[in-house]
């Protein structure tokens, strides 16, 4: 890819709404820091999932004998 093609691709991405500042922000930190941030985000997402499962959990139906 040439420089001109890369610039055109970046311009098109910005035109359709991609926030490339997030990419720049991530590239400004070390790979180790990116891994740590990812791990923290994953831990948070899993905690949210667990909280949602706990909140919306339904008790098992009670089975009674017919008679």
C-alpha positions, 0 to 999 in steps of 0.5 A: 500500500502506498502512502497515498492509498494509506492516507485515502483509507484513513480519510475514508475511515474518518468519513464513515465515523471511525474514531482513529484517535483511539488507535493513536492512543493505544499505539502511544502505550507499550504492548505490556500496558495494552495487555494490562488494559485489556485484562482489566477490561475483560475482568470488568466485563466478566464481573458485569456478566456475573452481576447480570446473571445473579440479578436475573437468575430465576429459581428452579421450578418446584415439582410437586407430586400429582395426586 
